[in-house]
Amino acid sequence: HGCPGSSCPGPEWPEQERAEQLARGAALKWASGIFYRPEQLARLGQYRSREVQRTCSLEARIKSVVQSYLEGVQTGLWQLTWALEAMQGIREALSQAHGLLQGMAQFSQTLEPLRERVAQHKQLQALSQLLPRLQAVPDAVAHTQSLIDAQRLLEAYVSLRELEQLREETWAPLGGLELSVFQGLDLLAEALGQAVEAAAGAAGQLAREDPALLVAAVRVAEVEAGRTTPLGQTSRDWRQRCLRALQEGLEQVHFGTSLLPGPGALAGWLEALRVALPAELATAEALVAPCCPPHYKVVRLWAHTLHSGLRHSLQQLLTGPELGAADAFALLHWALHVYLGQEMMGSLELGPEADVSQLEPLLTSENIEQLEATYVAKVQANVAQWLQKVLDGEVAEWCQEQEPNTDPSGFYHSPMPAIVLQILDENIRLTSLVSESLQRRVHDMALSELGAFLRSFSDALIRFSRDHLRGEATAPHYVPYLLAALNHQSALSSSVSVLQPDGMVSAALAPVEVTLDELQRRICRLVLEALLVELQPLFATLPSRQWLSSPELLDGVCERTARFCRDFWRVRDPAVHLLLAEAERTVVLQYLHALMQGRLVCRGADERTQAAERLRHDAAQLRELFLGLGLEESAHCAPVLLALRELLNLRDPTLLGLEVASLQKQFPDVSEDHVSALLDLRGDVSREQRLVALSSLQVGPPPSPPTGRRTLFSLVPTPTPALSSCLTSGPCA
């Protein structure tokens, strides 16, 4: 039933229009499906009548629903009308009640003064009943104070509780009003608490002199701890105050600030504690514990308090001025051994109630490190001073008019090595009483100082030698004191191993051994330099024509060498053999050096024979000299002269290459310059023969030196030959 044209207003509800469209579409779809076949159109009348009936039924149901809805609306309107009438009645009743209440409030205000009078009457009645007791309060307060002053703590506590109970009884009737007569009770309670604390703080002394007072103080604290505090009042934790006073009093007795030791007094303080602390623990177990409840755990409290106080005191000491070596050592030894030993915290008499296993270490690892470093630094400074004094005393003797002292065996002797080793050994062994770590540190320090001492000793010897050779401070017994120094080095070298504690392996020993070896070589070099000073003038004329015909030149060398080496027997083994071997090699080296200088050129076969014979004779003379001095023949260098003799004694110069090769085999360090100088000494070697002989040195790899053979030729300088002096057909002059 739509309106024609566009003037028809749209539906009021778009959803309704969409629903109608969906319904029409569904109906058309249904109708097209039903009447799709022509034969079904015959049943159209039946379908129409059925739909008419269904439409009538739906309209009837809709009318019934609408009628029911209208009846419900009518009932609701009737109920709303009745409720409005009821609310109006209630409003009128409330207005009447409000008026009545306003009247009652005015009447109540007239009764307020009466009410106040009643309250005052009740307070006066309560005060009148309590008045006799209240009048006695000032006297009771004074009496309680006198009981506290007399240390009658239990009676004072009973009196205080009676006064406090009276105050509680008056508080409620008076409506929470605090009477001035009770104003001193808090101060009185604090005075009693302080008296309990003071008694607990002197528990150790009271347990011996007046245990009843200690028991009274503890009982007061325990009774107070078990009392229920009234609402609004602060609890008095006298038990904790009592326990804290026990600890503080114990710490003050043994570890008060005034009791801390000064510099140098630490050992005495620790010794006093070693005696006092076990006695204090015994007192706690025997006397104090029976005066206290079991839950106080007095022995454990005592042990832990003493340990804590001691630990705190030691921390104060370690944060103060740096301790000396003696104090640092005493503290380390006491803390690590005495304190934990059987005389103190490791005592078997301390029962399990002490529970010392739970105690913190007395010294932390940082404390131990600090103390060890302090001790090592202080001891190192002292050791350095002592060793310097020992060295100064030794050096002062070197320029004396008398020879060095000798021991019963005739060897040069000085107490210096023994003193040095004793100083170091005592410091190392002393630290074994403390810990292995400290012993290792002191051991390494001692070896380091020994190395520094050896270097200073070596430097002093160099200054001594320099001043003597320059004539600035001539020493009457220069060489004997060098030989004595060699004995000192031997004594130190043979005894340095005693500084090594059993089972300890230290890398610090190797540098000291190297320094000792260097010192030995330096002393030997100084002795040999002195020998050279005496021998060089004698070798200045060797070789010569006089040398060819007479042994006088070498006789002088042997005589001077024998006189120089006469005191070598005062040097201990093995240094004496080393010294003799070096002296013999020094003489041989000077001999070789003289041969290489070109001072002599043989004029013919006779002179070469004489020179060869002189070499043999000189080798034998040197052999006898040093065998007589005690040098083993296997260590002799003089046989090199026999090898040179063969080179001079060869009659056919064309075979020189074989002799040179043989010489190189025996002495691999021989060079072309050395061979050339020896060929010059022969005086009959042509240029071609020289080249052939020298070429034999370059054939094949260089031979290895024979076992035990020391270097010789590499230490012998040779003059550089002038090329213009070498003729093509004659000897090189």
KAJOJO-V621489 format. One record per helix or strand of 3 or more residues. SS is the DSSP state (hx for helix, st for strand). FROM is the first residue (numbers start at 1). TO is the last residue. If there is no record, write none. Layout:
SS	FROM	TO
SS	FROM	TO
//
This chain:
hx	14	34
hx	38	135
hx	137	149
hx	153	173
hx	180	182
hx	185	201
hx	203	209
hx	211	226
hx	238	255
hx	257	259
hx	266	291
hx	294	296
hx	298	319
hx	325	338
hx	352	354
hx	356	358
hx	365	396
hx	416	431
hx	436	470
hx	478	499
hx	508	539
hx	545	549
hx	552	570
hx	575	595
hx	605	629
hx	633	635
hx	639	649
hx	653	666
hx	672	682
hx	687	698
hx	713	715
hx	723	725
//
